[in-house]
Amino acid sequence: MSSHTTPTPAQITLSYLERTHLEAVVRRATASQRDVFRSRIVLLAARSYNNTQIARQLSCTRKTVRKWRNRYADSGRAGLVDKPRPGRPRIYPDSTRALITALACELPANRQLPLSRLSSADIHAQATHEVNPCPARSTIAAWLKQAAIKPWTVASWVTPRDPQFKQKAGRVCDLYTGKWEDEPLTDRDVIICADEKTGIQARSRRKTPPGPGKSVRIGHQYDRHGTTIYQAAFIAGTGGVIGHCVDRNTRANFETLVEKVMADPICRSADRVFWIVDNGSAHHPATFRWWLKKQYPTAIGLHLPTGASWLNQIELYFSVLTRKSLTGESFHSVDAVENRITEFGELWNSDPEPFEWTYTRNDLTRLLERLPTIE
């Protein structure tokens, strides 16, 4: 009578570094399930679990456990990597793939093509003139996907051209985080963010209300009835807004807005009132700071550098106003638009809330380090 002897499982002994690596793979949220599964087999084997116990705990077969246990025992960490699999020989050499990659990374203008960007079809069309045999469009698309190359996508950036961009923008970031010239702000300091929203159109169109399974619908065609300009100031500490609509974006109209804001009790009782504005004609650096200081000794004017309007908190309010009150609405006159803007401001001021600003000078520094330099 013959007897069957069960083979003894391979013994796994892990060093501290190996155990730490495998445990890190198991915990890593971005690790593939394949790598996590194989690492768990080895960790359980190192704890003297037999193949049957591991298979039961991981809901797999003993054959699978034996395979990865033995491969780790023979080759260590390298044994957990898939071996090359048999299949059809590669059709295209590495040089073909390299040429396709280089073509995808070129600007169309370098090849005198009347295109702004390349698609996989465009790359295939160009490759037919340079490669024989030429890979299929699907093959080219797969190669580009594997290399994370997307020549059909476009991203834009603004390179600061003001040599003092960091200093000017940094002072505003410091104000928002409660500092001025390295000294903390007090409760009697007020920050005003002011600007104008120009070209607000009064357009009338058909509009239908929502219903079950139906969204609000607005007509594509509309009639124009004129435009207005909204000059406004946002009080960063309280979230309040003071503004008015004007027919022209002039310095005189903006100075009228300043007078309204400075007459507010919160500004009258302040030790310092910081005015943050951009370089628009209504508050140009050449005249606005001089006029502001002459009229209001407690006021300090700060002009953002060109291209930094996104650091002005009034732009956040303008965005809320546009999205919640103006977009998709029908207005039959300029007066109707101006009334809507005024009414929304009253609604906002009935329960004002300051914006939670988290962007700091350090964030600005990191952004500037990432931006391309001017050539």
PyMOL commands that set and color helices and strands:
alter all, ss='L'
color gray80, all
select helices_A, chain A and resi 16-27+33-46+51-58+62-80+94-104+108-111+120-127+137-146+165-176+251-262+265-268+281-283+288-295+309-311+314-326+334-350+361-370
alter helices_A, ss='H'
color red, helices_A
select strands_A, chain A and resi 179-180+183-184+189-204+207-208+217-218+223-235+241-246+272-277+299-303
alter strands_A, ss='S'
color yellow, strands_A
deselect
rebuild
show_as cartoon
